[in-house]
Every structure is written in C-alpha cells, then in structure tokens.
C-alpha cells in the first residue's frame, strides 16, 4: 500500500467499490484512493515529501485555521458575486465540518515540504472541495461541479492563505499557552503564600548569602512567569495582521476588487480575532518578522521555565546528601538498580522541552533569513516548529503545575537550622551589633562551624530570641 493509500484508509471501513479513482493535474493523471477526500496534488506531495512522518493534521489549530480562511474566502467571493450561492453554501458547510474537528486525518501531507506551503494549501482545497461535492450530492473527484482551484481557491494564492492560517493557528495556540502559564504562575504564587514564614538562607553563586523566606523564593518564580504571559500577549496584535488578498507577491493579481476587504471582515467574524489587512501587501507577503518575534518570546519563556525547574531540582537534591530544602512529589521509581531512588522527572521533562524550544528558535531564525525576494519558501518549517513547541510548552506547564508544584512540601526544621547557622545570617544582625563585631562573628562561625546565633549569644552581643527575630525579619 502506498503512503497516500494508507493516509486515506486510516480509520475507514473497507469499501466494496473501486479502490481508486483517477484525477489529473498539470503533470498528468494520478490514481487516488477512492475513499480519500484529497486529490491529485495531495497524492504528489505524499510521494515527494517523506520526511518527518508528521502530517499537517497533527496540528489541529492549523487545520481549523485553514478551514476558516477558506470559509471567509468563499463568503467574500459570494458577496462580490464571483462564486455562485450554492457553491458558497457547500464550501461553507465543508469548512464548518473541518473547523469542528472532523476529517483532520485527510490533511495528510508532511509538515516539512517544499513549495512554501503549496502542498498544504492544495490539500485543504481538495478536502474542502470533495466535502462540498458530497454536500451537493456529487461524487468525490467530480470537479466539473465544484473545483478545488477555480472555486475553493478563488481569489487566493498559497502565499496569502497559508501565512494567514499560520498566524491564526499560532494566535490560538498562544492563547492556550498563556492560560496554562498563568495557572502555573498562580500556583507558584500560592506556594509563596504557603511558605511565607519559612526562613531559609538565600544563595548567590551557589554560596550561602543572606536570610530570606522560601515564600519569597517561590513568589519570585510566579512573578517571572507572569511577566512572560504579558510578553506573549504582546505578540498577538502583530499576528492579527494578514496579507489576505495579496495573492502571489502582494500585488493582488487574480483577486477581484473588493475581495480582500470582504475576506478580512468575514475572517474576523469567524475567528473572533481582530484581524486587520496589512498596509503594504508586498512587504507583508515576504516578511516573517512576527514569526521571529514569537520564536524569541517562546525561547525566553522556555529558558525561564528551565531555570525555575533547575532551581527546583537543586532545592530538592538529596534527600540525604543534597540541599533537601523541599520535597517534590514522587511520580515514579527512579532507578532499575537503586531501590528507593526517586528522581525529579517532571522538572527534567520541562528542561528538555526548553532545550528543544531553544534549538527550534535557531531553525526558525535560519528559515526566516533564507526567504528570498518576495516570498519565504520555508514557512512550513517555521509554522511546524512554532506550533509544536507552543504545544509542548503548554503541556509542560500543565504537568509542572499539577504533577509537581502543587505537591511541593518544605523541610521547615532543616531550613530553620540552615538559616540560623549560615554565616550570611550575620548580615541581618550587623545593624544592631556593628559591622566590626559582625565580621568577627562571621569569622568565628566559619572557623569553628558553630551557628551564627550561638556565636552571637556566646559573645553576649544579643540574646537568642532577638537574634532569631532579626534573622527572620530579614527574609
């Protein structure tokens, strides 16, 4: 069985009718599985692009966005009088079905493809055309009644529909990431409140510094992630700018007068996004700057998440020979040879998501850099990487919140002992006992290994209760 036969037969019952139908394109006849909603152009792409094994249908946000772009185009074409009403209704019905999540297995071309997304656009045109034909009572492939190019792709080019769909898909996916990142930040903030009175020693350069509270530490994790929610949201207005109606290079060739404005208006209504038409369609067709911006923001978020996860792993290290200030929820056995070992698997997973996201940013940068003249041919890779890593980060945030952060506990006694004994704690006492005396206390404590509080009390500088109160207040 060929790749395209397997792609169309997945999840479908066997048919007693013909196994294939014949379709034609500019290169000649192509045999297409009879049950497939896609056609000749998709079949060519399935033969040409055997790369990642990841079909476009694996990105449901992109498939839904393509359906909404085609829906808006059909409504606009009907409005300006270049598409018959019955075809508009049929295409709209097909697009609604796809936008509702049906037939996504028919979007089967590989996400890594040449042609600047042409194969994805043709895949969408053919699936929507054949669904529309069935709506009209015709057999799949009977394009004399409704054609993928003349009707579904009317007034369009891959070069305006595909990037528009990418922008909508990325906007939707980023909204989900913001929601999960907000919940994670709030969970850290809640832990900050829970640990508000837990005094510990802060550290700089992995060395003991001054007293603080565990609550301040966890609260800071929340603040840093809340900041990234804001940075992500700042990209959304730029993603809402579209070149729809620009067609091939931005001149609008083959698009009828009034089409662009009508299509944008309908797309705004269908998506609920504040979609606007770019001021310069030639620039908008060649520019991938917004994708670079999104990639950079994702890298920022990923790196900050990774830093937080590395801190959690360090704070939980041990449990006997490490810091062991906090305990992470045990999720699974940690070793096939060491009984009882438990590893910080959820933070480790998020670390790896971050590493991959940083790597993807390099690939997005190279793809953006190598788009020549009026078009960037590498938007399929850009779109795939952005959607993949937005999804990974979204799932990572959810797992980190529910499977790790929510169940973190603190070893309060260990933290209190560490704060009282740390040399850095003397900084909290310097204002009361004087800098010179504080220096002597620090030297004594370092030389003998005694607690700072014990040294202060032994030297008669402060009573124990006052010393402990000052150290706690410093956190």
N, C-alpha and C positions, 0 to 999 in steps of 0.2 A: 504493500500500500504506500502511495506517495505521501509526502508531507501534507499536501493540501487535501488529500482524501481523508487522512487521519484527522486533520483540523476540522473538517466539516462533519465527520461522522461521530465525533466525541459527544457522548450523551444523547445520541439519537437512535431510535429503533431502526432495525433493518427494514428496507423497503422492497416490496415485490416488483416495483417498476424499474426503469433503466437506472443503471448505477451512475451514468454520466450524461451530461448534455454538452453540446458544442457551442462555444461562444467565440467571438472574433475581436481582435484589436488591430492596431496598426501593423503588427508583426505577423498576423495570420490567425489561423484557427487554434483554439485551445480547448481541451476537454476539461470540463469542470464537474465535480461530483454533483449529481442531480439534486441532492438534499441541501447543497450549500446555498446560502443567501448571498455569498460573494461570487465574483465572476472572473473574467479572463485576466484583468490587471492584477487582482489579488493572487491568482494562480502563478503568474510570472514572478511576483515578489516572493512567494513561498519557495520557489525554486532558486531564486537569486540570493536570498538573504537567510542563510542557515548559520546564524552567528550565536546569539545569546540563549536561544531556546525560550526567551520570554516574549510572549505575544503582546501586542498593543492592548488586548483585552485584559491583561493583568493590571492595567492602570484604569480602574473604573471611572475615576474623575475625568480622565482624558476622553474616554468613550462617551460619557454623558455630555461633556463639553462639545465634542464634535457633533453630537445629535442636536444640541441646542443651536449651534451655529448654522447647521443645515436647515433647521426648523425656521430660524429667523430669516435666512436667505429665501426660503420658499414663501414665507409670508410677505416679505418685501417684494419679491418678484410678482406675486399675485396682486399686491397693492398697486404696482406701477404698470400692470397689465401685460406682462410678458410671459406669464405662466397661467394656464387655464385653471379655473377654480377647482375642478375635480382632481387635478394633479396636486394642487396646493393642499387640498384636504387629505389626499392619500399620503403625501410626503410628511405632512404634519403628524398624521396618525403613526407612521413608521418611526418618526423621530421621538414621539412621546413614549413609544414602547421601549426604545433603546435607552432613553433618559430615565425610565423607570427601572432599569437594570436588566431588561430582557435581551437575549441574543448577544451578549458580550463575548461568548465563545466564537462568534463569527468574525470578530475583529482579531484575526489570527496572524497577520504579518509580524515579522520580528521587529522589536523596538529599535534595533540597530540596523539601519538601512541607508542606502544611497538615495539621492534624489530629493533631499530637503523635505522629506515627509510626503512626497507624492504617493508612495505606496499606501500610506495610512489614509490619506485623503481619498484615494481611489477605493480602498477597502470600505470606507464609510459610504461613499457614493453608491457602490454596488449593493451593499447590505440594505441601505435605506431604499434604494430603487426596487429591489426584489420584495422587500416587505410591503412597499407601496403597491407593487403589482398585485400581490396577493390580496391586499385590501380592495383593489379594484376588480378582483375576480379573475385575474390573468395568471398564467404560469410563470414561474421564475425564469428569467432569461428572455422573456418576450418584450424586448426593449423597444419595439415599434410602438408600444402603448405608453411607455414611460421610460426615459433613458437616463442612465447614471450621469452622463456628462451634459447632455442638452437640457435636462430638466433638474436633476438634483444638484448639479454643479453650476447651474445657470448664474451668470454674472460673477463667477468666482474663479479663483486660482488656488492651488495649494499654498501659494506664497502669502495669501492673506487669511485663508480659513484655518490653516494648520497653526500658525503662531497665535491667532486669536483663540483657538481652542486650548492651546498650551497655557496661555495667560489665565483663562477662566479656570482650567483644571488646577493650576498652581495656586490661584487665589483661594479656591475652595479647600484644597489640601492644607494651605497655610492657616485657614480659619480653624481647622480641626487641631493642628499643632498648637495654635495659640490657646485653645480651650484646654488641652492636656497640660501644657506648660504652666498655665495659670493655676490649675488644680495642684500640680506638683509644687509650685512656689508657695501656695497656700498651706500645703501640708508641712513644708519646712517652717513656715511662719508659726503654725500651730505647735510644732515641736519646740520652736523657740520659746513660746509662751510656757509650755510644759516644763522646760528646763531653765526657766528664768532665774531661779535662785541657786542653781547648781554651780558653785565656784570651781574653777579649774585654772590651770596655768596655760596662758597663750604661748605660742611658739613663733619665732621668726628664724629663718634659715635652719629649721628643724632643731633649734636650740631653745631651751626654756627662756621665756621672755617675762611678761608681767601677767598678773592675775586678770581673769575675765570670767564671764559665765558661759556655760555651754549654751544657754539660751541666746546669747549674743552671737555665738558662732553659727548656730542653726538659723537664727533670724537673718543673718547676712547671706546665707545660702538662698533663702527665699527672696530677699531683695534683689540679688544679682540675676535671678531667673525672671522676676517680674520686669526688670529692665529690658530683657530680651523680648518679652511679649510686646512691649512698646516698639522695639526696633523692627520686629517682624511686621507689625501692623502699619508701619510707615511705608512699607513697600506696596501695600495694596492699591493705593490710588494710581501708582505708576503701572501696575499690572492691568488696571482697568482701561488703559489706553489701547485702542485697536487700530489696525490698518485695514479693516474690512472694507472692501470696495476698491482697494489698491490694485487688485489682481496681480499681474506678473511682476512688475518692477516698481509699482507705485503710481503709474500714470492713469490707472483705471481703465485701460483698454479692455474691451469686451464687457464692461459693466455699463448697464443702461443708466441714463440720467435719473437721479432721484433714488437709485438703489442703495447707495452707501448710507445715506441718512435714514432711510426706512429700515435697513437691516440692523443698524446700530440701535435704533429705537426699539425694535422687536427683541433684539438680544438683551437689552437692558430689562425688558419686561419678563423675559423667560428665565433669566438668571438671578434677578434681584440684585445684580451688581450695578454700580454706577459707571457703566461702560460709556466711553467717550471716543469720538473719532480723532485720530492724531492730526495735528495741524499740518504736518508735512508727510505725505504718504510715501514718498520715495525714501526719506530718512527712516520712517517707521518700518519699512519693509526690510531694510538692510541692517538695522540696529538691533543688537541683542543686549544692550546695556542693562536692561531691567533684569535679565536672567543672571547676569554677573552680580548685580546687587543682591538678588535673592540668594544666590550661592554664597556670597560673602557673609550675609546675615546668618545663613544656616551654619556656616563654618564657625562663626562667633558663638552661636548658641551651643553647637556641639562641643567646642573647646571648653566652654564654661561648665557645661554638664559633666564633661570628662574630669575637669579639675575638682568639681564637687564630689564625684564618685571616687576619685583617687583619695581625697581627704577622708571620706567615709571608710574606705578600706584601711587607711593608715590609722585612724582613730580606733578602729575595731581590731587592729592587728593583735595577734596573740593566740589564744586568750591568756597564756601564762607568761610568755617571754616578749610580748609586744607592748604597745600602749594600753590596749584593752580598756579605753575610757568608755566606749559604748559597745553595745552588742547589736548586731544585725540579725534579723530573723533567719533562722536556719531553714534553708529551702531544699537541700538535698545533701546526701553523703558526699564528702569532699575528696575521697581517695579510695582507690581499689586496694591499697596496701596498708594504709594507716588507719586503724579503727578509730572512730570517733571524730575524725577530722571534718571540719565544716568550712567551706570556702565562701567568700563574698561574691557569689555568682551573678547576682543581679547588677551590682555596680560594674563588675567585669564586662557584662554584656553591653552596658551602656558605653563603657570605654571603647569597646570595639565598634559600636555604631558611630561614635565620634571619629575614630581613626578613619573609617571608611568615608565619612562625610567630608573630612579634610582632603582625602585623596580625590574624591569626586569634584571638589572645587578646582583642583588643578586641571582635571579633564574639561570641565566647563570653561575654564579660562582659555585653554588651548583651542577649544572648539569655537569660542567667540572670536578669538584672534584670527582664525583662519577662514572666516567668511569673506569671500572676495566680492568686490564691487557691489552690485545691487541686491545680493541675496546671501544669506548664510546657509550653506548646504548641510550644516551639521546640527541643526536644531533637533533632529530626532534623538541624538545622544544627550544634548542639553536637557531636553524635556524628560527623557527617561531617568537620568541621574537625579534631577531635582525632585521629580515625583517619588522616586524610590527612596531617597534619603529623607524627604519630608515625612513619608510614611514610617520609615524606620525610627526617626526621632519621635514621632507621635506615639508609636507603640512602646518605645523605650521609656518615655516619660510616664506612661501609664503603668508599666511594670515597676519602674523605680518607686513610684508613689505607693502602689497597692501592695507590692510584694516585699518592699524594703523599708522605706522611710516611715510608713505608718506604724511599723512594729519595732522601731529602734528604742532601746532602753539604755539608761545611763548607769554606770557603776559609781554611785554618788560617794561612797566611802573612799574609793580609790582616788577619785577626783579631788576630794577634800584633802586627803593626805598629800597628794601631789602639790596642791596649791599652797598648803602650809609649809611644805618643805622646800619649795623651789626658791633658788637664790633670787630669781626675778621678783619674788613677792616683796623683797625689801624695798623695792621702788615705791610700793604703796605706803611704806612707813617713813620714807625719807623726810617728808614734810614735817612730821612730828618729832623725829629723833635727830634730824640733821643729816646732811649729806655725808659728812666725815664719819659719823657713827654708823650710818647705813653701809658705807663702804667696808668698814671693819666687820660688821655683821656678815656681809656677803662673803668676805674672805674667810672668816671663821667657819661659816656654814660649808663653804666649798672644801676647806681643808679637812674638816672633821666629819663631814657627811651628816651633820646634825640638821634638824629642821630650823628654818629661819626663825620661826616663832619661839622655839626652845632657846635659841641663842639670844634673842631679844629679851626674853624673860630672865634668863640666867644673868645677863649683864645689867638687869634692873632698869632697862630703858622703858618698858611698857609691861603692864600685866597681860596675861594671855587673852583674856576676853577682849581687851581693847585692840590688841594686835590682830586677832582674828576678825574683829568687826571692821577694821580698816582694810584688811585684805579683801573681805567680802564686798565692801563698798566699792573697791576699785574695779570690780568686774562689771 
